[in-house]
Amino acid sequence: MRKQFVMRGQTDNGKQEVLNFSGFKPGMAYRLTEFQLYPSTNIGGQQAEMAGSITAGKTAVAPTDPDFNNEGLIATAYLNQDTSSDTPSGLVAVINDTFLVTQNLILMVQGSSGSPINWQCRFELVKMSGPEEAVTNYKQFAISDE
């Protein structure tokens, strides 16, 4: 069984994707370890801001206005790309890498350019004990049923 895997794709601006974990195996969970955003057009010549969010909740979290009090918010990322030398560019990602994923997640992206946004997530496999599995499943069910 693979210890790590990557999900990646391209999502239209302002839209969302379901990250499917339907192949869940008893005693196993996944931990998000990396979340990246990347522009899809004119890489060297554009000024763009883009943000993404990943949630275990019932509905997507607006990546332009993340609320860190939201229990379902697992990750948010912000990429600022500017062609002027005065403004630093870079990616900032905040990830709750202690959250054990056993159910589907919702990813949402938003950008200033209106172009689709490339994204990539890296997950690692985590083995759970029976009681830990019960608590994890209950916690994710409670978050997604709000």
C-alpha positions in Angstrom: 0.0 0.0 0.0 1.3 3.4 -0.9 2.4 5.6 2.0 1.9 8.9 0.2 -0.1 10.0 -2.8 -0.9 13.2 -4.7 -4.2 14.6 -5.9 -4.0 17.4 -8.4 -6.1 19.2 -10.9 -7.3 22.4 -12.4 -10.4 24.1 -11.2 -12.3 27.1 -12.7 -12.1 30.3 -10.7 -14.7 30.4 -8.0 -15.6 26.8 -8.3 -15.2 23.7 -6.1 -14.1 20.1 -6.4 -14.7 17.0 -4.2 -11.6 15.2 -3.2 -12.9 11.7 -3.1 -11.8 9.3 -0.3 -14.4 6.6 -1.1 -11.8 3.9 -1.1 -11.4 4.2 2.7 -10.0 1.1 4.4 -10.8 0.3 8.0 -8.0 1.3 10.4 -6.5 3.7 7.9 -6.8 7.5 7.4 -5.0 10.1 5.5 -3.2 13.3 6.6 -2.8 16.3 4.4 0.8 17.3 4.3 1.0 19.8 1.4 -1.3 22.2 -0.5 -0.1 24.2 -3.4 -1.6 26.6 -6.0 -0.2 27.5 -9.4 -1.4 29.8 -12.1 -2.6 28.3 -15.4 -1.8 31.1 -17.9 1.1 33.4 -18.8 3.2 32.4 -15.9 5.9 35.0 -16.3 3.8 38.0 -17.4 0.8 38.2 -15.1 -0.1 39.7 -11.8 -2.4 37.5 -9.9 -3.7 36.6 -6.5 -5.2 33.3 -5.9 -6.5 31.5 -2.9 -7.7 27.9 -2.1 -9.3 26.1 0.8 -9.9 22.5 1.8 -12.7 21.6 4.2 -14.2 18.5 5.7 -17.4 20.4 6.3 -20.7 20.1 4.5 -20.1 23.2 2.4 -17.0 24.8 0.9 -15.2 27.5 2.8 -14.6 30.7 0.8 -10.8 30.8 0.3 -10.8 34.6 0.2 -12.3 34.8 3.7 -11.2 31.7 5.7 -12.3 31.5 9.3 -9.8 29.6 11.4 -12.5 29.0 14.0 -14.2 26.8 11.4 -13.6 23.2 12.7 -13.9 21.8 9.2 -11.2 24.0 7.6 -8.2 21.8 7.0 -6.1 23.9 4.8 -5.9 27.3 3.1 -3.3 28.6 0.6 -2.6 32.0 -0.9 -0.4 32.7 -3.9 0.6 36.3 -4.8 2.4 36.6 -8.1 3.5 40.0 -9.2 5.8 40.9 -12.2 7.1 44.1 -10.5 10.2 43.8 -8.5 8.8 46.0 -5.7 6.3 43.3 -4.5 7.5 40.0 -3.2 5.7 36.9 -4.6 5.1 33.7 -2.9 2.9 30.9 -1.6 1.6 30.8 1.9 -0.2 27.6 3.0 -1.7 26.8 6.4 -2.4 23.2 7.0 -4.0 21.3 9.9 -1.7 18.3 9.5 -3.2 16.7 12.6 -6.6 16.2 11.0 -7.1 12.6 10.0 -9.2 12.3 6.8 -11.6 9.4 6.4 -14.3 11.1 4.3 -14.5 13.3 1.2 -13.2 16.8 1.3 -14.2 20.0 -0.6 -11.6 22.1 -2.3 -12.5 25.6 -3.5 -10.3 28.1 -5.4 -10.7 31.8 -6.2 -8.4 34.1 -8.1 -8.1 37.7 -9.4 -7.4 36.8 -13.0 -10.5 34.8 -13.7 -8.4 32.0 -15.1 -8.6 28.4 -13.9 -6.3 27.6 -11.0 -3.9 24.5 -10.8 -3.7 22.9 -7.4 -1.9 20.0 -5.8 -2.4 18.2 -2.5 -0.1 15.6 -0.9 -1.5 13.1 1.6 0.2 10.4 3.7 -1.3 7.2 4.9 -1.8 6.9 8.7 -2.7 3.7 10.6 -5.2 4.1 13.4 -6.1 2.0 16.4 -9.8 0.9 16.8 -10.7 3.6 19.4 -8.8 6.3 17.4 -10.7 5.3 14.2 -14.1 5.6 16.1 -13.2 9.1 17.4 -11.9 10.2 14.0 -15.0 8.9 12.1 -17.3 10.5 14.7 -15.4 13.8 14.5 -15.6 14.0 10.7 -19.2 13.0 10.7 -20.1 15.7 13.2 -18.2 18.3 11.2 -19.8 17.3 7.9 -23.3 17.1 9.4 -23.4 20.7 10.8 
